Amino acid sequence: MSKTPRSLLCAGLIACQFSCLTSHAVAVQDPVAAQATEASPKRTGEVVLLVGQRNLDSGDWSPVEDQTAFGLEGNVRLQGQNLSFDVGLQGSTDDSVVFDPSLGDVRVTGRTGEIYAGPRYNIDFENAPLSAFLGGGLTVINAWIEGEQLSTATKVDDDDWSAGGYLHAGLLVHIAEAPGSVHAVLGVDLRTVFATDVTLFDVSGDADYTQIAVIVGLGL
């Protein structure tokens, strides 16, 4: 039995309504997905200052083994990747007055300065303004010590350079972050330098250290 014009009309209306509902659902879902994509920050790196405490080997650096550390560091991420590249400058200093039976009071000053570079892996936490990182690379460090006899103002100093390796890890808080905008970052950095070899006043030693520092800077 053939369909009547009325039945064909009804079937056509039902098919049309189903098609309209399907296209509406797709139209509703697409903007939501696009909005979620836009809301996901695409971090490209940071430029930060570091201030902290550096602990060198007391056998080589006493009484100035515990030094105030400071530095400037930048990192740039590879596009769309969690891998970035660090470049930085850091230094540290401390001084102390000790008594020597033959010289009297002597002020001892110790300093280090270094330049370093290496890769870094970043971990971005979902739904939280946090990121963690782990990195390492090569450093070139200068070690310097000066002694001053306070009664005569006589000074002697020596310094040496060494290459070495470094590892560091830390956590960053991204403040008021928005996609594509510059924002503030706060965090902490744990760092160690190893495999250095320096000679000061004809005595062999090293400039290896461990360090903890506070990070303040800008995220990009």
Secondary structure, DSSP 8 states (H G I E B T S, - for coil): ----HHHHHHHHHHHHHHHHHHHHHHHHHHHHHHHHHHHS----EEEEEEEEEEEE-HHHHTTS-EEEEEEEEEEEE-TTSSEEEEEEEEEEEEEEEEEETTTEEEEEEEEEEEEEEEEEEEEE-TTSSEEEEEEEEEEEEEEEEEEEETTTTEEEEEEEEEEEEEEEEEEEEEES--TT--EEEEEEEEEEEES--EEETTEEE---EEEEEEEEEEE-
